[in-house]
Amino acid sequence: MTTAQKKTVTVEQTKSPIGRPASQRQTLRGLGLDKVGRQSVLEDTPAVRGMIATVAHLVRVVEG
């Protein structure tokens, strides 16, 4: 696959990680998110989908 054919997913942080377990804070960092309202474009892989599922209550997947 070339770069143009790789699927991506955009994730936006909607809630603060304050008071959450350290593993969830680290997962947000791994997704490239550090502040509410920030967005990150990531390659759509099973690993990334699993990370999103772990912090689904703190993020939303942006369409488009």
Distance bins in CASP14 RR format, pairs under 12 A and 6 or more apart:
PFRMAT RR
TARGET T0000
AUTHOR 0000-0000-0000
RMODE 2
METHOD distances of the structure
MODEL  1
1 7 0 0 0 0 1 0 0 0 0 0 0
1 43 0 0 0 0 0 1 0 0 0 0 0
1 44 0 0 0 0 0 1 0 0 0 0 0
3 43 0 0 0 0 0 1 0 0 0 0 0
5 43 0 0 0 0 0 1 0 0 0 0 0
5 44 0 0 0 0 0 1 0 0 0 0 0
6 41 0 0 0 0 0 1 0 0 0 0 0
6 42 0 0 0 0 0 1 0 0 0 0 0
6 43 1 0 1 0 0 0 0 0 0 0 0
6 44 1 0 0 1 0 0 0 0 0 0 0
6 45 0 0 0 0 1 0 0 0 0 0 0
6 48 0 0 0 0 0 1 0 0 0 0 0
7 41 0 0 0 0 0 1 0 0 0 0 0
7 42 0 0 0 0 0 1 0 0 0 0 0
7 43 1 0 0 1 0 0 0 0 0 0 0
7 44 1 0 1 0 0 0 0 0 0 0 0
7 45 0 0 0 0 1 0 0 0 0 0 0
7 46 0 0 0 0 0 1 0 0 0 0 0
7 48 0 0 0 0 0 1 0 0 0 0 0
7 49 0 0 0 0 0 1 0 0 0 0 0
7 64 0 0 0 0 0 1 0 0 0 0 0
8 39 0 0 0 0 0 1 0 0 0 0 0
8 40 0 0 0 0 0 1 0 0 0 0 0
8 41 1 0 1 0 0 0 0 0 0 0 0
8 42 1 0 0 1 0 0 0 0 0 0 0
8 43 1 0 0 1 0 0 0 0 0 0 0
8 44 1 0 1 0 0 0 0 0 0 0 0
8 45 0 0 0 0 0 1 0 0 0 0 0
8 48 0 0 0 0 1 0 0 0 0 0 0
8 61 0 0 0 0 0 1 0 0 0 0 0
8 62 0 0 0 0 0 1 0 0 0 0 0
8 63 0 0 0 0 0 1 0 0 0 0 0
8 64 0 0 0 0 1 0 0 0 0 0 0
9 31 0 0 0 0 1 0 0 0 0 0 0
9 39 0 0 0 0 0 1 0 0 0 0 0
9 40 0 0 0 0 1 0 0 0 0 0 0
9 41 1 0 0 1 0 0 0 0 0 0 0
9 42 1 0 1 0 0 0 0 0 0 0 0
9 43 1 0 0 1 0 0 0 0 0 0 0
9 44 1 0 1 0 0 0 0 0 0 0 0
9 45 0 0 0 0 1 0 0 0 0 0 0
9 46 0 0 0 0 0 1 0 0 0 0 0
9 47 0 0 0 0 0 1 0 0 0 0 0
9 48 1 0 0 1 0 0 0 0 0 0 0
9 49 1 0 0 1 0 0 0 0 0 0 0
9 50 0 0 0 0 0 1 0 0 0 0 0
9 51 0 0 0 0 0 1 0 0 0 0 0
9 52 1 0 0 1 0 0 0 0 0 0 0
9 53 0 0 0 0 0 1 0 0 0 0 0
9 59 0 0 0 0 0 1 0 0 0 0 0
9 60 0 0 0 0 0 1 0 0 0 0 0
9 61 1 0 0 1 0 0 0 0 0 0 0
9 62 0 0 0 0 1 0 0 0 0 0 0
9 63 0 0 0 0 1 0 0 0 0 0 0
9 64 0 0 0 0 1 0 0 0 0 0 0
10 31 0 0 0 0 0 1 0 0 0 0 0
10 32 0 0 0 0 0 1 0 0 0 0 0
10 33 0 0 0 0 0 1 0 0 0 0 0
10 37 0 0 0 0 0 1 0 0 0 0 0
10 38 0 0 0 0 0 1 0 0 0 0 0
10 39 1 0 1 0 0 0 0 0 0 0 0
10 40 1 0 0 1 0 0 0 0 0 0 0
10 41 1 0 1 0 0 0 0 0 0 0 0
10 42 1 0 0 1 0 0 0 0 0 0 0
10 43 0 0 0 0 0 1 0 0 0 0 0
10 44 0 0 0 0 1 0 0 0 0 0 0
10 48 0 0 0 0 0 1 0 0 0 0 0
10 52 0 0 0 0 0 1 0 0 0 0 0
10 59 0 0 0 0 0 1 0 0 0 0 0
10 60 0 0 0 0 1 0 0 0 0 0 0
10 61 1 0 0 1 0 0 0 0 0 0 0
10 62 1 0 1 0 0 0 0 0 0 0 0
10 63 0 0 0 0 1 0 0 0 0 0 0
10 64 1 0 0 1 0 0 0 0 0 0 0
11 27 0 0 0 0 0 1 0 0 0 0 0
11 28 0 0 0 0 1 0 0 0 0 0 0
11 30 0 0 0 0 0 1 0 0 0 0 0
11 31 1 0 1 0 0 0 0 0 0 0 0
11 32 0 0 0 0 1 0 0 0 0 0 0
11 33 1 0 0 1 0 0 0 0 0 0 0
11 37 0 0 0 0 0 1 0 0 0 0 0
11 38 0 0 0 0 1 0 0 0 0 0 0
11 39 1 0 0 1 0 0 0 0 0 0 0
11 40 1 0 1 0 0 0 0 0 0 0 0
11 41 0 0 0 0 1 0 0 0 0 0 0
11 42 1 0 0 1 0 0 0 0 0 0 0
11 43 0 0 0 0 0 1 0 0 0 0 0
11 44 0 0 0 0 0 1 0 0 0 0 0
11 48 0 0 0 0 1 0 0 0 0 0 0
11 49 0 0 0 0 0 1 0 0 0 0 0
11 50 0 0 0 0 0 1 0 0 0 0 0
11 51 0 0 0 0 1 0 0 0 0 0 0
11 52 1 0 0 1 0 0 0 0 0 0 0
11 53 0 0 0 0 0 1 0 0 0 0 0
11 54 0 0 0 0 0 1 0 0 0 0 0
11 55 0 0 0 0 1 0 0 0 0 0 0
11 56 0 0 0 0 0 1 0 0 0 0 0
11 58 0 0 0 0 1 0 0 0 0 0 0
11 59 1 0 1 0 0 0 0 0 0 0 0
11 60 1 0 0 1 0 0 0 0 0 0 0
11 61 1 0 1 0 0 0 0 0 0 0 0
11 62 1 0 0 1 0 0 0 0 0 0 0
11 63 0 0 0 0 0 1 0 0 0 0 0
12 28 0 0 0 0 0 1 0 0 0 0 0
12 31 0 0 0 0 0 1 0 0 0 0 0
12 32 0 0 0 0 0 1 0 0 0 0 0
12 33 1 0 0 1 0 0 0 0 0 0 0
12 35 0 0 0 0 0 1 0 0 0 0 0
12 36 0 0 0 0 1 0 0 0 0 0 0
12 37 1 0 1 0 0 0 0 0 0 0 0
12 38 1 0 0 1 0 0 0 0 0 0 0
12 39 1 0 1 0 0 0 0 0 0 0 0
12 40 1 0 0 1 0 0 0 0 0 0 0
12 41 0 0 0 0 0 1 0 0 0 0 0
12 42 0 0 0 0 0 1 0 0 0 0 0
12 52 0 0 0 0 0 1 0 0 0 0 0
12 55 0 0 0 0 0 1 0 0 0 0 0
12 58 0 0 0 0 0 1 0 0 0 0 0
12 59 1 0 0 1 0 0 0 0 0 0 0
12 60 1 0 1 0 0 0 0 0 0 0 0
12 61 1 0 0 1 0 0 0 0 0 0 0
12 62 1 0 1 0 0 0 0 0 0 0 0
12 63 0 0 0 0 0 1 0 0 0 0 0
12 64 0 0 0 0 0 1 0 0 0 0 0
13 20 0 0 0 0 0 1 0 0 0 0 0
13 24 0 0 0 0 0 1 0 0 0 0 0
13 25 0 0 0 0 0 1 0 0 0 0 0
13 27 0 0 0 0 0 1 0 0 0 0 0
13 28 1 0 0 1 0 0 0 0 0 0 0
13 29 0 0 0 0 0 1 0 0 0 0 0
13 30 0 0 0 0 0 1 0 0 0 0 0
13 31 0 0 0 0 1 0 0 0 0 0 0
13 32 0 0 0 0 1 0 0 0 0 0 0
13 33 1 0 1 0 0 0 0 0 0 0 0
13 34 1 0 0 1 0 0 0 0 0 0 0
13 35 1 0 0 1 0 0 0 0 0 0 0
13 36 1 0 1 0 0 0 0 0 0 0 0
13 37 1 0 1 0 0 0 0 0 0 0 0
13 38 1 0 1 0 0 0 0 0 0 0 0
13 39 1 0 0 1 0 0 0 0 0 0 0
13 40 0 0 0 0 1 0 0 0 0 0 0
13 52 0 0 0 0 0 1 0 0 0 0 0
13 55 0 0 0 0 1 0 0 0 0 0 0
13 56 0 0 0 0 0 1 0 0 0 0 0
13 57 0 0 0 0 0 1 0 0 0 0 0
13 58 1 0 0 1 0 0 0 0 0 0 0
13 59 1 0 1 0 0 0 0 0 0 0 0
13 60 0 0 0 0 1 0 0 0 0 0 0
13 61 0 0 0 0 0 1 0 0 0 0 0
13 62 0 0 0 0 0 1 0 0 0 0 0
14 28 0 0 0 0 0 1 0 0 0 0 0
14 33 0 0 0 0 1 0 0 0 0 0 0
14 35 0 0 0 0 0 1 0 0 0 0 0
14 36 1 0 0 1 0 0 0 0 0 0 0
14 37 1 0 0 1 0 0 0 0 0 0 0
14 38 0 0 0 0 0 1 0 0 0 0 0
14 39 0 0 0 0 0 1 0 0 0 0 0
14 55 0 0 0 0 0 1 0 0 0 0 0
14 56 0 0 0 0 0 1 0 0 0 0 0
14 57 0 0 0 0 1 0 0 0 0 0 0
14 58 1 0 0 1 0 0 0 0 0 0 0
14 59 1 0 0 1 0 0 0 0 0 0 0
14 60 1 0 1 0 0 0 0 0 0 0 0
14 61 0 0 0 0 0 1 0 0 0 0 0
14 62 0 0 0 0 0 1 0 0 0 0 0
15 24 0 0 0 0 0 1 0 0 0 0 0
15 25 0 0 0 0 0 1 0 0 0 0 0
15 28 0 0 0 0 1 0 0 0 0 0 0
15 33 0 0 0 0 0 1 0 0 0 0 0
15 35 0 0 0 0 0 1 0 0 0 0 0
15 36 1 0 0 1 0 0 0 0 0 0 0
15 37 0 0 0 0 1 0 0 0 0 0 0
15 55 0 0 0 0 1 0 0 0 0 0 0
15 56 0 0 0 0 0 1 0 0 0 0 0
15 57 1 0 0 1 0 0 0 0 0 0 0
15 58 1 0 1 0 0 0 0 0 0 0 0
15 59 1 0 0 1 0 0 0 0 0 0 0
15 60 0 0 0 0 1 0 0 0 0 0 0
16 24 0 0 0 0 0 1 0 0 0 0 0
16 25 0 0 0 0 1 0 0 0 0 0 0
16 28 0 0 0 0 1 0 0 0 0 0 0
16 33 0 0 0 0 0 1 0 0 0 0 0
16 34 0 0 0 0 0 1 0 0 0 0 0
16 35 0 0 0 0 1 0 0 0 0 0 0
16 36 1 0 1 0 0 0 0 0 0 0 0
16 37 0 0 0 0 0 1 0 0 0 0 0
16 38 0 0 0 0 0 1 0 0 0 0 0
16 55 0 0 0 0 0 1 0 0 0 0 0
16 57 0 0 0 0 0 1 0 0 0 0 0
16 58 1 0 0 1 0 0 0 0 0 0 0
16 59 0 0 0 0 0 1 0 0 0 0 0
17 23 0 0 0 0 0 1 0 0 0 0 0
17 24 1 0 0 1 0 0 0 0 0 0 0
17 25 1 0 1 0 0 0 0 0 0 0 0
17 26 0 0 0 0 1 0 0 0 0 0 0
17 27 0 0 0 0 1 0 0 0 0 0 0
17 28 1 0 1 0 0 0 0 0 0 0 0
17 29 0 0 0 0 1 0 0 0 0 0 0
17 30 0 0 0 0 0 1 0 0 0 0 0
17 31 0 0 0 0 0 1 0 0 0 0 0
17 33 0 0 0 0 1 0 0 0 0 0 0
17 34 0 0 0 0 1 0 0 0 0 0 0
17 35 0 0 0 0 1 0 0 0 0 0 0
17 36 0 0 0 0 1 0 0 0 0 0 0
17 38 0 0 0 0 0 1 0 0 0 0 0
17 54 0 0 0 0 0 1 0 0 0 0 0
17 55 0 0 0 0 1 0 0 0 0 0 0
17 57 0 0 0 0 0 1 0 0 0 0 0
17 58 1 0 0 1 0 0 0 0 0 0 0
17 59 0 0 0 0 0 1 0 0 0 0 0
18 24 0 0 0 0 0 1 0 0 0 0 0
18 25 0 0 0 0 1 0 0 0 0 0 0
18 28 0 0 0 0 0 1 0 0 0 0 0
18 35 0 0 0 0 0 1 0 0 0 0 0
18 36 0 0 0 0 0 1 0 0 0 0 0
18 58 0 0 0 0 0 1 0 0 0 0 0
19 25 0 0 0 0 1 0 0 0 0 0 0
19 58 0 0 0 0 0 1 0 0 0 0 0
20 26 0 0 0 0 0 1 0 0 0 0 0
20 27 0 0 0 0 1 0 0 0 0 0 0
20 28 0 0 0 0 1 0 0 0 0 0 0
20 54 0 0 0 0 0 1 0 0 0 0 0
20 55 0 0 0 0 1 0 0 0 0 0 0
20 57 0 0 0 0 1 0 0 0 0 0 0
20 58 1 0 0 1 0 0 0 0 0 0 0
20 59 0 0 0 0 0 1 0 0 0 0 0
21 27 0 0 0 0 1 0 0 0 0 0 0
21 28 0 0 0 0 0 1 0 0 0 0 0
21 54 0 0 0 0 0 1 0 0 0 0 0
21 55 0 0 0 0 0 1 0 0 0 0 0
21 57 0 0 0 0 0 1 0 0 0 0 0
21 58 0 0 0 0 0 1 0 0 0 0 0
22 28 0 0 0 0 0 1 0 0 0 0 0
22 29 0 0 0 0 0 1 0 0 0 0 0
23 29 0 0 0 0 0 1 0 0 0 0 0
23 30 0 0 0 0 0 1 0 0 0 0 0
23 51 0 0 0 0 0 1 0 0 0 0 0
23 54 1 0 0 1 0 0 0 0 0 0 0
23 55 0 0 0 0 1 0 0 0 0 0 0
24 30 0 0 0 0 0 1 0 0 0 0 0
24 31 0 0 0 0 0 1 0 0 0 0 0
24 33 0 0 0 0 0 1 0 0 0 0 0
24 51 0 0 0 0 0 1 0 0 0 0 0
24 52 0 0 0 0 0 1 0 0 0 0 0
24 53 0 0 0 0 0 1 0 0 0 0 0
24 54 1 0 0 1 0 0 0 0 0 0 0
24 55 1 0 1 0 0 0 0 0 0 0 0
24 56 0 0 0 0 0 1 0 0 0 0 0
24 57 0 0 0 0 1 0 0 0 0 0 0
24 58 1 0 0 1 0 0 0 0 0 0 0
24 59 0 0 0 0 0 1 0 0 0 0 0
25 31 0 0 0 0 0 1 0 0 0 0 0
25 32 0 0 0 0 0 1 0 0 0 0 0
25 33 0 0 0 0 0 1 0 0 0 0 0
25 34 0 0 0 0 1 0 0 0 0 0 0
25 54 0 0 0 0 0 1 0 0 0 0 0
25 55 0 0 0 0 1 0 0 0 0 0 0
25 58 0 0 0 0 1 0 0 0 0 0 0
26 32 0 0 0 0 0 1 0 0 0 0 0
26 33 0 0 0 0 0 1 0 0 0 0 0
26 34 0 0 0 0 0 1 0 0 0 0 0
26 51 0 0 0 0 1 0 0 0 0 0 0
26 54 0 0 0 0 1 0 0 0 0 0 0
26 55 0 0 0 0 1 0 0 0 0 0 0
27 33 0 0 0 0 1 0 0 0 0 0 0
27 47 0 0 0 0 0 1 0 0 0 0 0
27 48 0 0 0 0 0 1 0 0 0 0 0
27 50 0 0 0 0 1 0 0 0 0 0 0
27 51 1 0 1 0 0 0 0 0 0 0 0
27 52 0 0 0 0 1 0 0 0 0 0 0
27 53 0 0 0 0 1 0 0 0 0 0 0
27 54 1 0 1 0 0 0 0 0 0 0 0
27 55 1 0 1 0 0 0 0 0 0 0 0
27 56 0 0 0 0 0 1 0 0 0 0 0
27 57 0 0 0 0 0 1 0 0 0 0 0
27 58 0 0 0 0 1 0 0 0 0 0 0
27 59 0 0 0 0 1 0 0 0 0 0 0
28 34 1 0 0 1 0 0 0 0 0 0 0
28 35 0 0 0 0 1 0 0 0 0 0 0
28 36 0 0 0 0 0 1 0 0 0 0 0
28 37 0 0 0 0 0 1 0 0 0 0 0
28 38 0 0 0 0 1 0 0 0 0 0 0
28 40 0 0 0 0 1 0 0 0 0 0 0
28 51 0 0 0 0 1 0 0 0 0 0 0
28 52 0 0 0 0 0 1 0 0 0 0 0
28 54 0 0 0 0 1 0 0 0 0 0 0
28 55 1 0 1 0 0 0 0 0 0 0 0
28 56 0 0 0 0 0 1 0 0 0 0 0
28 57 0 0 0 0 0 1 0 0 0 0 0
28 58 1 0 0 1 0 0 0 0 0 0 0
28 59 1 0 0 1 0 0 0 0 0 0 0
29 35 0 0 0 0 0 1 0 0 0 0 0
29 38 0 0 0 0 0 1 0 0 0 0 0
29 40 0 0 0 0 0 1 0 0 0 0 0
29 51 0 0 0 0 0 1 0 0 0 0 0
29 55 0 0 0 0 0 1 0 0 0 0 0
29 58 0 0 0 0 0 1 0 0 0 0 0
30 40 0 0 0 0 1 0 0 0 0 0 0
30 42 0 0 0 0 1 0 0 0 0 0 0
30 47 0 0 0 0 0 1 0 0 0 0 0
30 48 0 0 0 0 1 0 0 0 0 0 0
30 50 0 0 0 0 0 1 0 0 0 0 0
30 51 1 0 0 1 0 0 0 0 0 0 0
30 52 0 0 0 0 0 1 0 0 0 0 0
30 54 0 0 0 0 0 1 0 0 0 0 0
30 55 0 0 0 0 1 0 0 0 0 0 0
30 59 0 0 0 0 0 1 0 0 0 0 0
31 38 0 0 0 0 1 0 0 0 0 0 0
31 39 0 0 0 0 0 1 0 0 0 0 0
31 40 1 0 1 0 0 0 0 0 0 0 0
31 41 0 0 0 0 0 1 0 0 0 0 0
31 42 1 0 0 1 0 0 0 0 0 0 0
31 43 0 0 0 0 0 1 0 0 0 0 0
31 47 0 0 0 0 0 1 0 0 0 0 0
31 48 1 0 0 1 0 0 0 0 0 0 0
31 49 0 0 0 0 0 1 0 0 0 0 0
31 50 0 0 0 0 0 1 0 0 0 0 0
31 51 1 0 1 0 0 0 0 0 0 0 0
31 52 1 0 0 1 0 0 0 0 0 0 0
31 53 0 0 0 0 0 1 0 0 0 0 0
31 54 0 0 0 0 1 0 0 0 0 0 0
31 55 1 0 0 1 0 0 0 0 0 0 0
31 56 0 0 0 0 0 1 0 0 0 0 0
31 58 0 0 0 0 1 0 0 0 0 0 0
31 59 1 0 0 1 0 0 0 0 0 0 0
31 61 0 0 0 0 0 1 0 0 0 0 0
32 38 1 0 0 1 0 0 0 0 0 0 0
32 39 0 0 0 0 1 0 0 0 0 0 0
32 40 1 0 1 0 0 0 0 0 0 0 0
32 41 0 0 0 0 1 0 0 0 0 0 0
32 42 1 0 0 1 0 0 0 0 0 0 0
32 48 0 0 0 0 0 1 0 0 0 0 0
32 51 0 0 0 0 1 0 0 0 0 0 0
32 52 0 0 0 0 0 1 0 0 0 0 0
32 55 0 0 0 0 0 1 0 0 0 0 0
32 59 0 0 0 0 0 1 0 0 0 0 0
33 39 0 0 0 0 1 0 0 0 0 0 0
33 40 1 0 1 0 0 0 0 0 0 0 0
33 41 0 0 0 0 0 1 0 0 0 0 0
33 42 0 0 0 0 0 1 0 0 0 0 0
33 51 0 0 0 0 0 1 0 0 0 0 0
33 52 0 0 0 0 0 1 0 0 0 0 0
33 55 0 0 0 0 1 0 0 0 0 0 0
33 58 0 0 0 0 1 0 0 0 0 0 0
33 59 1 0 0 1 0 0 0 0 0 0 0
33 60 0 0 0 0 0 1 0 0 0 0 0
34 40 0 0 0 0 1 0 0 0 0 0 0
34 58 0 0 0 0 0 1 0 0 0 0 0
35 58 0 0 0 0 0 1 0 0 0 0 0
36 58 0 0 0 0 1 0 0 0 0 0 0
36 59 0 0 0 0 0 1 0 0 0 0 0
36 60 0 0 0 0 0 1 0 0 0 0 0
37 58 0 0 0 0 0 1 0 0 0 0 0
37 59 0 0 0 0 1 0 0 0 0 0 0
37 60 0 0 0 0 1 0 0 0 0 0 0
37 62 0 0 0 0 0 1 0 0 0 0 0
38 58 0 0 0 0 0 1 0 0 0 0 0
38 59 0 0 0 0 1 0 0 0 0 0 0
38 60 0 0 0 0 0 1 0 0 0 0 0
38 62 0 0 0 0 0 1 0 0 0 0 0
39 59 0 0 0 0 1 0 0 0 0 0 0
39 60 0 0 0 0 1 0 0 0 0 0 0
39 61 0 0 0 0 0 1 0 0 0 0 0
39 62 1 0 0 1 0 0 0 0 0 0 0
39 64 0 0 0 0 0 1 0 0 0 0 0
40 48 0 0 0 0 1 0 0 0 0 0 0
40 51 0 0 0 0 0 1 0 0 0 0 0
40 52 0 0 0 0 0 1 0 0 0 0 0
40 55 0 0 0 0 0 1 0 0 0 0 0
40 59 0 0 0 0 1 0 0 0 0 0 0
40 60 0 0 0 0 0 1 0 0 0 0 0
40 61 0 0 0 0 0 1 0 0 0 0 0
40 62 0 0 0 0 1 0 0 0 0 0 0
41 48 0 0 0 0 0 1 0 0 0 0 0
41 61 0 0 0 0 0 1 0 0 0 0 0
41 62 0 0 0 0 1 0 0 0 0 0 0
41 64 0 0 0 0 0 1 0 0 0 0 0
42 48 1 0 1 0 0 0 0 0 0 0 0
42 49 0 0 0 0 1 0 0 0 0 0 0
42 50 0 0 0 0 0 1 0 0 0 0 0
42 51 0 0 0 0 1 0 0 0 0 0 0
42 52 0 0 0 0 1 0 0 0 0 0 0
42 59 0 0 0 0 0 1 0 0 0 0 0
42 61 0 0 0 0 0 1 0 0 0 0 0
42 62 0 0 0 0 0 1 0 0 0 0 0
43 49 0 0 0 0 0 1 0 0 0 0 0
43 51 0 0 0 0 0 1 0 0 0 0 0
44 50 0 0 0 0 0 1 0 0 0 0 0
44 51 0 0 0 0 0 1 0 0 0 0 0
44 52 0 0 0 0 1 0 0 0 0 0 0
44 61 0 0 0 0 1 0 0 0 0 0 0
45 51 0 0 0 0 1 0 0 0 0 0 0
45 52 0 0 0 0 0 1 0 0 0 0 0
46 52 0 0 0 0 0 1 0 0 0 0 0
46 53 0 0 0 0 0 1 0 0 0 0 0
47 53 0 0 0 0 0 1 0 0 0 0 0
47 54 0 0 0 0 0 1 0 0 0 0 0
48 54 0 0 0 0 0 1 0 0 0 0 0
48 55 0 0 0 0 0 1 0 0 0 0 0
48 59 0 0 0 0 0 1 0 0 0 0 0
48 61 0 0 0 0 0 1 0 0 0 0 0
49 55 0 0 0 0 0 1 0 0 0 0 0
49 56 0 0 0 0 0 1 0 0 0 0 0
49 59 0 0 0 0 0 1 0 0 0 0 0
49 61 0 0 0 0 1 0 0 0 0 0 0
50 56 0 0 0 0 1 0 0 0 0 0 0
50 59 0 0 0 0 0 1 0 0 0 0 0
50 61 0 0 0 0 0 1 0 0 0 0 0
51 58 0 0 0 0 0 1 0 0 0 0 0
51 59 0 0 0 0 1 0 0 0 0 0 0
51 61 0 0 0 0 0 1 0 0 0 0 0
52 58 0 0 0 0 1 0 0 0 0 0 0
52 59 1 0 0 1 0 0 0 0 0 0 0
52 60 0 0 0 0 1 0 0 0 0 0 0
52 61 1 0 0 1 0 0 0 0 0 0 0
52 62 0 0 0 0 0 1 0 0 0 0 0
53 59 0 0 0 0 1 0 0 0 0 0 0
53 61 0 0 0 0 0 1 0 0 0 0 0
55 61 0 0 0 0 0 1 0 0 0 0 0
END
